[in-house]
Amino acid sequence: MPALRTRRSPRFRAALAFAALAGVLSAGVASGGTAAAKESAASPTDGWTQTSFTYSMHKPWNLDLSERYSYNSSTKTHTMWVNSTDEPLEEGSDTDPRTEMRWKQEYSSGKHMWDADVYVPSGTNGADIMQILRGKHPSGTPATDIMLRASSANGGTLKRYTDAVIKTGIYNTWWNLKVAHDADAGKIQVYADDKLVLTVDDRGPATRYFKNGVYHHGSGRAEARFRNIRYWVK
């Protein structure tokens, strides 16, 4: 006996088609809405322009650069290290030992952002890994606007000088650090993994430049690595 067929009216078939189409559209809207939300999330560099930068290297005066600095061209990673017993930058100086990239782009106005992925090996304690140095500043005013110092607390902690915490758990992992300076407004903002974690005043008019590496105030060996280094202006 032949199977019975259920006959559906044209109106019923149209209703089924409309329901199916509505489901597809609904799914598409939900998916697109999620993507749009992700795309609309603000980035610290929105509205900024990436530009080139140049730098010179600072190191203990009596050592070859290769003894305290290396560059891996395949990963584009800059590695800088120093020992607490090393000589300073200049013979006879009473400053602490350092191995740093000294940016040549100096500024006294405008908006400028330093941006890099950072890796601090365990054991680095008491080393400034990034700073805004006030190369030319009025007498009696500080030499820096900000210094970011790594210590051994809580699996590695980065602080503004020795007070405000920027990020904990920094040892042996890559993460992103951004420091934006609005020299006209006198404000500095620090971002950890694109999250704003600190806003502070700078220290008044000056001509500045960025530095990154290790400027060591602690004991033992200090090391920091940097990749994807970028310079932004606005």
N, C-alpha and C positions, 0 to 999 in steps of 0.2 A: 504494500500500500504506500503510495508516495507520501513523503513528509508534507505536513501542512505548512504553508507559508503565511506568515502574519503580514497582512497588508497595512502599510502605514500611509496616512494621507500626506499630500504635499505639505500641508501646514505643519504636521508633526515633524516631518523630516527637516523643515526649515528651522523649527524650534531647536532640534538637536544640533544642527550646524551652528546656530547662533550661540548656544551654550558652550560648545567646544571652542569657538572663536573667542568668546569672552574669557574662558579659562587661560588660553594662550596669551591674550593681551594682559590679563591680570598678572600672570607669571612674569611677563616681560617688563611690566611696570615695576614690580617688586625688585627684580634683578637690576633693572636700570637705575632704580632709586638708590639701591645700595652702592652701585658704582659711582653714581653722581655724588653721593655723600662722601665717599672716599676721595673723589677728585676735588671736592670743594674744601677739604680740610686744609687750613692755612699752613703754609710753610714759612719758616723764619726768613727765607730768601725771596719770598714773593715781592715783586716790585723792585728788587735789587738787580744789578747788572754784574755778571762775573767779568773780571778783568785780569790782565797778567800782572805778575809781580816778579821781582828779582831779590836776591839776597846775597849776603856774604856769610862766612862761617866764623864763629868765635870758638876758641879752644884754648887749652893750657898753652902758654907761650912757648914752652920748651919741647912740645911734642908735635910730631907730624899729624896732620888731620886724620889720616887713615888709622891712627892709633886710638881715635875716639869717635870716629864717624864712619858709617858705611851706607851705601845706597844699593838696593836690590832693584835692578831695572825691570825684572819680570813682574814684580808685585808693586813697583813704584813706591817702595817703602824706604823712608829715611830713618836710620837708627843712630841715636846719639847717646853716649854714656860718658861718665866721669867718675873718678874716685875722690873721696873726701881729702885724700893726701896729695892730690894734684896741685900743680901751680896755678895761679890765677891767669886771667887773660893777658895781662901785661906784667913784665918783670918788675918787681918791687911794689906791686899793687897789694892793698890789704883786702881786696874783694875775694869772695869765695870762688872756687873753681867752677868752670862751666864748659859745656859744649852746646852751642846754640846756633840757630839760623837767625841772622839779623836782617830783617826786611829793609830794603832800601827805599821803599815808598814812605815818605814822611808827609805828615798832614797836620794842619792846625784848625781845619774847619771841615764841614761836610760829614757824611755818614760812611763808615768803613767797617767791614766785617771780616774777621779771620775765621776760617772754617777748615776743619780737618778731622779725619778719623784718628783716634789716639789709642795707643796700647802701652800700658805701664806694667813691666814685670814685677813680680813680688820681690820685696826687699828694698825697693826704692822708697826712701823715707827722708823727707825734708828737702825735696827738690822742687823748685818752681819749673813747671813744664810749659807755661805760656805767660806772657806779660805784655802790657802796653807800657813802653818806656817813654818817659818825657825827656827827650834828648836835649831840648832847649826849654828851660822853664825859669820863671822868676826866682831870684834868690830867696831862700827860706821856704820854698815849696818842695813837696816830695819828688823823688826821682821817677816814680811810677804812678800810673793811674790804677792799675790792678795787677796782681800777681796771683797765679793759681798754683797752689802747692800740694804735692802728693805726700801722703803719710801712710803709715802701715795700719792704721785703725780700721776695723770693720772690713777686712778683706781688701784694703786699699781705699783711701778716702781723698777726694780732691776738695780743697777749700780755697776761698778767697783769703789770701794771706793765711792766718791761723784761726779765722772765725767762721764765716758763713759756709756751710757745706754745699758743695756743688753736686757731688755724686759719691756714693759709697759702692763698694764691690768692684772697684776699677781694675784690680790686678788681673793680669793674664787674659784679658778679653778686649776685643776691639769695640769701640763705641765712638759716637760723634760728639764733638765739642765745637760750639760756635760762640764767638765773642763779638758783639756788635757795639760800635761806639758812635754815638751822635755827638760830635764835638761841638756843634752849635748849641744844642740843648744841654750839654754837659752830662749826658746819661750813658751808662754802660749796661748792656743786657747780656746775660750768659745763658746759653741753652745747652742742655745735656740730652742727646738723642732727640733734638728738635723740640724739646719741652723747655719753656722759659722757667728758669730756676732762681734767677737773681737779677734785680735791677738796682743799681747803685749810682751815686753821683761820681763824676770824675773829680780831679783835684785842681780844677781851674785851668786857665789858658796855658797852652804850651804847644810845642811842635813835637809830635809823637811818631813812633813806629812800633810795629809788632815784632815780638821775638818768640821763638818756641824751641824747645830742647830740654836741657837739664842745667839749671843753675842751682848748685848743691849747697845746702846749709846744714845737712845732716852728717851721718857717718857712713862708712862703707861705700858701696858702689850705687850709683843712681843711673837709671836708663829710661828712655822714652822713645817710642816709635811713632811715626806719623806717615799717613798716606792720604791720597785724595785731598791734598792741601789746596784750598781755593781762597781767592780774594774777591770780595764783593764791595761794590760802591753804590751809592744812591744819591 
